């Protein structure tokens, strides 16, 4: 039986893999595994790979961030959310990004502020904006974002890359 399995097996191709050297396995994990049952394609459980989906925003690469900080890449627009309540800031940010996308803008600066000592929990907008940008509502607007350079506000601001309109 082993010879039949060995003939049909394909070698693994992954970084750091060396033929003939296998990672240590735990005997308990093999003993606890149930035997595979044959299932039709319609009843087979779907598996979701644990990779970044295409629609999730990605960080802006270092080279682009440096070019923005130097002024080689010009920001299309900026919005300052200082002093807004969360609900106001959320709606203003959404409308701003949608308008920028409609105008063909590709890169904007979102200023949240750093928060202050008189505000109890520091930087509510600074903590909330990344969650908003990664949320389902902003998915069609935002392709990436990252913290701004010190010249543009540092930890109190974000560069946001706008998705192109397809169609």
C-alpha positions as CSV (number, residue, x, y, z in Angstrom):
1,X,0.0,0.0,0.0
2,X,2.8,2.4,0.8
3,X,4.4,2.0,-2.6
4,X,1.1,3.0,-4.2
5,X,0.9,6.2,-2.1
6,X,4.6,7.0,-2.7
7,X,4.0,6.8,-6.5
8,X,1.1,9.2,-6.5
9,X,2.5,11.7,-4.0
10,X,3.8,15.0,-5.3
11,X,6.8,16.7,-3.6
12,X,6.2,19.9,-1.5
13,X,7.6,23.1,-2.9
14,X,7.8,25.7,-0.2
15,X,10.5,28.0,1.2
16,X,12.9,26.3,3.5
17,X,11.7,22.8,2.6
18,X,14.5,20.2,2.1
19,X,13.8,16.9,0.6
20,X,14.2,14.0,3.1
21,X,13.9,16.3,6.2
22,X,10.5,16.2,7.8
23,X,9.3,18.3,10.7
24,X,8.7,16.5,14.0
25,X,5.2,15.3,14.4
26,X,3.1,14.7,17.4
27,X,1.9,11.1,17.7
28,X,-1.2,12.2,19.5
29,X,-2.3,14.5,16.7
30,X,-2.2,11.6,14.2
31,X,-4.0,9.2,16.5
32,X,-6.9,11.7,17.1
33,X,-7.4,12.4,13.4
34,X,-10.6,10.8,12.0
35,X,-10.4,8.7,8.9
36,X,-11.4,10.6,5.8
37,X,-14.8,9.9,4.4
38,X,-15.6,10.2,0.8
39,X,-17.9,13.1,0.2
40,X,-19.4,14.4,-3.0
41,X,-18.4,17.8,-4.1
42,X,-21.9,19.1,-3.2
43,X,-21.6,18.1,0.4
44,X,-17.9,18.7,0.9
45,X,-17.3,21.5,3.5
46,X,-15.9,24.6,2.0
47,X,-12.5,25.7,3.1
48,X,-11.6,29.4,3.2
49,X,-7.9,30.1,2.8
50,X,-6.4,32.3,5.5
51,X,-4.9,34.8,3.1
52,X,-5.6,38.5,2.5
53,X,-8.7,38.9,0.4
54,X,-8.4,41.2,-2.6
55,X,-10.9,43.7,-1.1
56,X,-9.1,44.2,2.2
57,X,-7.1,47.4,2.4
58,X,-3.3,46.9,2.4
59,X,-0.7,49.2,3.9
60,X,0.9,51.8,1.6
61,X,4.4,50.6,0.7
62,X,7.4,52.4,2.2
63,X,8.7,53.8,-1.1
64,X,5.3,55.5,-1.9
65,X,5.1,56.8,1.7
66,X,8.5,58.4,1.4
67,X,7.6,60.0,-2.0
68,X,4.5,61.4,-0.5
69,X,6.4,62.9,2.5
70,X,9.0,64.4,0.1
71,X,6.3,65.9,-2.1
72,X,7.1,63.8,-5.1
73,X,3.6,62.4,-5.0
74,X,0.9,65.1,-4.5
75,X,-2.1,64.4,-2.3
76,X,-5.3,64.9,-4.1
77,X,-7.3,66.1,-1.1
78,X,-7.3,66.3,2.7
79,X,-10.0,66.2,5.4
80,X,-9.6,67.3,9.0
81,X,-11.8,65.5,11.5
82,X,-10.6,67.4,14.6
83,X,-13.4,68.1,17.0
84,X,-16.1,65.9,15.3
85,X,-18.1,63.3,17.2
86,X,-17.6,59.8,16.0
87,X,-20.9,59.6,14.1
88,X,-20.3,62.9,12.4
89,X,-16.7,62.0,11.5
90,X,-17.8,58.6,10.1
91,X,-20.4,60.2,7.7
92,X,-18.1,63.1,6.7
93,X,-15.2,60.7,6.0
94,X,-17.5,58.4,3.9
95,X,-18.9,61.3,1.8
96,X,-15.4,62.8,1.4
97,X,-13.9,59.5,0.1
98,X,-16.9,58.9,-2.2
99,X,-16.6,62.4,-3.7
100,X,-12.8,62.1,-4.1
101,X,-13.3,58.7,-5.9
102,X,-15.9,60.3,-8.2
103,X,-13.5,63.1,-9.0
104,X,-10.8,60.6,-9.9
105,X,-8.6,61.2,-6.8
106,X,-6.2,58.5,-5.8
107,X,-4.5,59.6,-2.6
108,X,-5.8,61.6,0.3
109,X,-4.8,62.7,3.8
110,X,-7.2,62.0,6.7
111,X,-6.3,64.0,9.8
112,X,-7.8,62.6,13.0
113,X,-5.7,64.4,15.6
114,X,-3.8,62.6,18.4
115,X,-6.3,63.2,21.2
116,X,-5.5,65.2,24.2
117,X,-5.2,64.9,28.0
118,X,-8.6,66.5,28.6
119,X,-10.5,63.8,26.6
120,X,-10.2,60.8,28.9
121,X,-9.6,58.0,26.5
122,X,-7.0,59.5,24.2
123,X,-7.5,59.7,20.4
124,X,-10.9,58.1,19.8
125,X,-10.9,59.1,16.1
126,X,-7.3,58.0,15.8
127,X,-8.2,54.5,17.0
128,X,-11.6,54.4,15.1
129,X,-10.6,55.5,11.6
130,X,-8.5,52.5,10.7
131,X,-11.4,50.2,11.7
132,X,-13.8,52.3,9.6
133,X,-11.4,52.2,6.6
134,X,-11.2,48.4,6.8
135,X,-15.0,47.9,7.2
136,X,-17.4,46.6,4.6
137,X,-19.0,50.1,4.0
138,X,-15.6,51.5,2.9
139,X,-14.5,48.5,0.9
140,X,-15.5,49.9,-2.5
141,X,-13.7,53.2,-1.7
142,X,-10.4,52.3,0.0
143,X,-7.7,50.1,-1.4
144,X,-5.1,50.9,1.3
145,X,-4.1,53.1,4.1
146,X,-1.3,53.7,6.5
147,X,-0.1,56.2,9.1
148,X,1.1,59.5,7.7
149,X,4.7,60.8,7.8
150,X,5.6,63.2,10.7
151,X,5.5,66.1,8.2
152,X,1.8,65.3,7.5
153,X,0.7,64.7,11.1
154,X,2.4,61.4,12.0
155,X,0.3,59.3,14.4
156,X,-2.6,61.8,14.1
157,X,-3.2,61.3,10.3
158,X,-3.5,58.6,7.7
159,X,-2.7,58.4,4.0
160,X,-5.6,56.7,2.3
161,X,-5.3,55.2,-1.2
162,X,-8.6,55.4,-3.1
163,X,-9.9,52.6,-5.3
164,X,-10.3,53.2,-9.0
165,X,-13.8,53.1,-10.3
166,X,-14.2,50.1,-12.5
167,X,-16.6,50.2,-15.3
